[in-house]
Structure formats: C-alpha cells, structure tokens
Amino acid sequence: MKLHKPIMALTAICGLFSTSFADIKGIWNGTLQVTPQVKMRLAFHIPDPQSKPHVITMDSPDQGAYGIEAEVSHLSNDSVSFSIPRIGMNYTGCVKNNILTGTFRQGGLSIPLELTPGEVVRNRPQTPQPPFPYTTEDICITNPECKDVTLAATLTLPENADRKTPLVVMVSGSGLQNRDEELFGHKPFAVIADYLARNGIASLRYDDRGFAESTGDPATATTYDNASDAAAAISHARSGKRFSKVGILGHSEGGMIAFILGARKNAPDFIVTMGAPAVRADSILLYQNRRVMEKSGMPQDMTDEYIKALGKLLQYKIDNPGKKITSDEMEIFCTGWGAKPVYKELSEALMKNFSEPKPWIDTFITINPQETLGKTKVPLLLLYGAKDTQVPPSLNETPARRLAPKADIRVYPDLNHPMQHAKTGDLTEYAEIEETISPDVLSDIAEFIKSL
C-alpha cells in the first residue's frame, strides 16, 4: 500500500482542481527558471493515458537533447508523474484550465514548472536549410586512448573538395552538447560548417562524449579527456591524407582544448578560438561568481567576503588535488563571516558545490595557459567579444597577447560569448537573440584559414 499512497494523493489533489475537459495527451512546453539568469525550455511528449505501454519523452531543445525517455509512475487524464533516473530528474503535475502545473526536481533543486500545449519554435534565420552546395558524411570516430568512446560526427565537404582543401575540427565548450553545439535553438557549429563549406573549407564536428549519438561516460571526463577526443578527431581527419591542413576551432573550453593540443608534438596545423580563457580557470570562476552576485543585488561586503573565501577554496583544491574538504576546513575559508542567515546559506553553497572531489572542475581550474597557449607554435586566430560576460576580454586579452605575441587577436565591440551581437552580454539574452553568430566572425574565420 505504501507504494500507492503518493499516486492516490496526486490523483486526489488534481481532482480538486481539474475540470471534466482535462486532456493530458499531447506535447507540453514550458520554461524552467534554473537560476535568476538562466532559463531552459523543456517539452514533454505525453501519450494517451488509455494506451499501453505509457511512453513519455522529454526534449531540452536549448541543449539540443530530444526524445529522452522517462519512467512513468502515474498517468491519468489530468495528472502525471515520471522520472529520468540517468539525469536524476523527476516531474509531477496536474492539468488545470489547459495548463500543466507541477514541480521539476533535479540535483536537490525543486522548481515550479508550468507547461502549455503545443511546441514553441524560435526564429533562427542562420540555421542552414537545403539544398546545400556541398556534401556531408555521417561517420564514427574511435578514441584509441579510451576504448568505450565512439564519437558520432559529421564531415562536411565543399564542392570539388580535393587534397588542397583544408579542414577544421570543431570542439565545443563546457557541458554536454551535440555536434552543432546547439543551445537555445542556435546551432553555431552547423552555421560555421555551412559557411566554411561555401568558401571551400571542410569541417568535422562531433557529439560530445556520452551525449546524443556518441558513447562513453561523461560523468568522469575531464578537460584532458575531452582533449583526447579532439585529438582522435584530428587523427581521423589526417588519416588518408585527404586534406592539405587539419586545424581546430574551439569555443570557450574548446579553446582551452585547442591550446592543450597546440602545445603537443602532433599539434593541429592551425588554431581558431572563440571566447577562450587565456588565464587559469579559477580566475574565470571568480569573475563569473562576482558578477552574478553583484547583478543579484548582494551587498558589496558580502560579495567581497564570498569571493575571497571562494578564491582560497579553489587554490586549496589546486594545491590538494582529489582531497575532500571538511566542514572544519570550510569554516577556516569563511573566517570572519558574520552571523546573518545569508552567510550560512553562502557557506552551505560552497560546501555543497566544492567539498567533494569532482573530476571535471578539479582539473579545469588547474589548467595553466602558460603551459598550453604559451607553448603553441602554430598559426593562431583568437576571437573575443567585448560584451562577453563569461570569458571577458578585459581579463583575457592582455595575457593572450603576452603568451602568444604572434597570434592574430581580435576583439569585436558588440559581441557576447557565443559571438552574437548583444546589448548587455548577459546569459539571459542568448535565447532571445535571433542571430546565431556574427557574419563578421564567419568571414574572419574563413579568411584566416584560406590565408594559410
């Protein structure tokens, strides 16, 4: 009986509010307010409750993820409850007045989520549309350093491609993304591949490890593991000697990966980066956290104390890799904090996010551009947006010029981190801007590659 009580309660509650016309079958879409700065569109595909078996799928179009199958615990004409264990997420909701109202839970978060019937399609005028004056091949790339990783990829070949044709491998930024680097309906890598192909340049782009059609475990993957995947893609492109040059284009963390490979013996023939850190990543995290706190209206003294503690904590993790941080050690980092409840919340946030060893972040903060960008000898094109609030040129341009004095470094006055024309550069704008990537950036990338 215990297993049935939540379902009985859900049915009773929904019955109080629903109407006799409630119909849960169909596509429901809504926007999840993850943080004050970040929104994420979701869509649920819910079948007829009378059909069996019940198969519910979820789309996260802003992440380029579709058809994620859920485990259904309850489904009726006016209520639903399901979970997706592999991402630790569940949703419970009721239909009232043609609105599916419920709660989205994941990773300790509990967020109200309302959905309405139908699909929402954003205008993305730069997304390539057929017919295409080039060919594409879907291929699979194995990583010899990690046998369980197979990268699903798209090779785009310009018309009349031959051995004189250059190729660029595209590497996405932090987080799991598909081969188009899809986010908020934008497909920047698809747009770049299309533009390059029309200008005689081939490209290779792939789904991140463990995402979309690629295999492997992303949970334990570090930046160096992702660099290994990128190296495998470069090796694949070089096999058969089909192309005159094989370079790499990296966005954000993908730029860090480009620098890592650029410092190695079998470096790519050229490197293009967009919004790539040229300082150690802990500096980036401190900048981002300070900006978020200031934008949220946090008092300056509290912001300063939090950033000071975070800086000490990150340095401790750099100096003591793989070590768990105890509550006593956390108290030392937060020495001098006041007794206000907000300080308790901030210290708990630090403890929750940084106390346990986490392979990706623990590695990410240790990568020193002095050892990567500073040792890269191949031709470099480094692109930054002056309105980038994630990897700001104010923090990165000067170090980049010092570490790579021969690099072509360009800062575009009105562009943000994804290289869109923006008003403020805030993350909240990314989805609202219809432009996927500035035409000037596309042109500059193509001209740089063709000049080599």
Secondary structure, DSSP 8 states (H G I E B T S, - for coil): -GGGHHHHHHHHHHHHH--TT----EEEEEEEE-SSS-EEEEEEEE--TTSSS---EEEEGGGTEEEEE-EEEEE-SSEEEEEEGGGTEEEEEEEETTEEEEEEEETTEEEEEEEEES------TTS--SS-SEEEEEEEEEETTEEEEEEEEEEEEETT--TT--EEEEE--SS---TT--BTTB-HHHHHHHHHHHTT-EEEEE--TTSTT--S--TT--HHHHHHHHHHHHHHHHGGG-SS-EEEEEETHHHHHHHHHHTSTT--S-EEEES---S-HHHHHHHHHHHHHHHTT--HHHHHHHHHHHHHHHHHHHHSTT----HHHHHHHTTT--SSHHHHHHHHHHHHHHSS--HHHHHHTT--GGGTGGG--S-EEEEEETT-SSS-HHHHHHHHHHH-TTSEEEEETTB-TTS-B-SS--GGGTTT---SS-HHHHHHHHHHHHT-
